[in-house]
Amino acid sequence: MNLHSCRYVLQMIWSTFGMSVRFYVAKTMKLLIMVLALEEPLKTSIFFWHGNRYLDLYE
């Protein structure tokens, strides 16, 4: 399979899936931003919970 046909196949795939891929990427980015906005309080509570567990284990 030479380079030209490879590029042609890639172009076909992109024209078929490109729109949905961009749509999913946009949705994923929105989700990531939402998760990151919630992440700080979540992370601190998880950290404290785990930290207490680890302290109990090591004492």
Helices and strands as residue ranges (DSSP letters): H 3-58
